[in-house]
Amino acid sequence: NAGVTQTPKFRILKIGQSMTLQCTQDMNHNYMYWYRQDPGMGLKLIYYSVGAGITDKGEVPNGYNVSRSTTEDFPLRLELAAPSQTSVYFCASSYSPGRGNYNEQFFGPGTRLTVL
Amino acid sequence: DAKTTQPTSMDCAEGRAANLPCNHSTISGNEYVYWYRQIHSQGPQYIIHGLKNNETNEMASLIITEDRKSSTLILPHATLRDTAVYYCIAEFSSGSARQLTFGSGTQLTVLP
């Protein structure tokens, strides 16, 4: 299993540009998450999905959009990039917490995004 | 959701036990305590979790006080590869999912 993969690893955007961060998992997990991590800080939840076709906002959703058309993929879209979105973005996946499963989230390697 | 409080940084000698404390005085009865760690900007990695009882796995032990207001993560024989940021998290329910809130964590440095 490749686990959780993210592309690209690095990206520099100009203000106002748009891009999609890709995330794929091959563990057949229902739950997927997008976090951002600013320097020296913990992770903040942007969006999450509990299954294909279902998404919900996390703590910091403004400026982002997501979709979940398949179990495997959970892309994150930035429409109008701003310097405040300079961060490291982590995608994660897990089995459905509860029902005997615990909240072990598997993380990808991250995408380092700089907006200039 | 309950807040957790951890020391900003700690040092530990290689081969010794590393004891990482966490306060979660506002935790509710059904909120689990989770520990994750993040090595050098990689994605975080799950370590262990617990509700009331002490827990042990191949990576660490988790000691939770009887009143559940604090816990301690124990790495029994720390190695240099255990140098990382350790996050203590109180899981909570919001929307359609049980979520984890990662604070700033404790930077553990294992010294040779």
Interface residues (C-beta under 8 A of the other chain):
Chain A: V4 Y31 Y35 G40 M41 G42 L43 K44 L45 Y48 V50 I54 D56 K57 G58 E59 V88 F90 A92 P97 G98 Y102 N103 E104 Q105 F106 F107 G108 P109 G110
Chain B: Y32 Y34 Y36 S41 Q42 G43 P44 Q45 Y46 H49 Y87 E91 G95 S96 A97 R98 Q99 L100 T101 F102 G103 S104 G105
